[in-house]
Amino acid sequence: MDDRDSPVVRRRDLLGLSAAAAVVGGGDRHGPLGGGCAVCPSATRRMTRAGAARTLVADMAAFVRMYEPHEAREDTVVFPAFRGVVPAKEFLRLAEVFEDEEHRRFGPRGFEGVVDQVADIEKALGIYDLSRFTPPG
C-alpha cells in the first residue's frame, strides 16, 4: 500500500463517535502510529464521490466498535498494572524514549503537529465544528 491509498481514520464525535484520532495502515514510514498518512489528499478527494461519505462513516464506526473496548482495557487494566511493576526511575526513562520516538516519527512538533493536520482535514471535510454534531443540551 502506498501513501496515496493509505486509509485515514478520524474518530471524533462525527455522527456520535467518541473523540480521539487514529491512523491505520501499514509501515512505520507512513505517518502517525506507524500507519497511513496523516494527510491523504487522495482520501480527501474520494470524499466528494457519491456514497464515499457513507462508506467512510461505516468504516469509522467499525473502527470505533473495535477500538473502544481495547482502549478501555488499556486504561483500566494494562497501564495501571504496568505502572505497578515498572520502577519509577525506569518509567521516567521510558517516557523520554517515547518522547524521542514521537519526535522522530512526527517531526519537531510531535503529536501536536499531527493534531493540527487532523484539524486541517476536518476543516476540509466540513466536520471541524463539533457543535454541528452535538445534541443541544
Buried (B, 14 or more C-beta within 10 A) or exposed (E): EEBEEBBBBBBBBBEEBEEEBBBBBEEEEBBBBBBBBBBBEEBBEEBEEEEEBEEBEEEBBEBBEEBBEEBEEEEEEEEEEEEEEEEEEEEEEEEEEEEEEBBEBBEEEBBEBBBEBBEBBBEEBEBBEEEEEEEEE
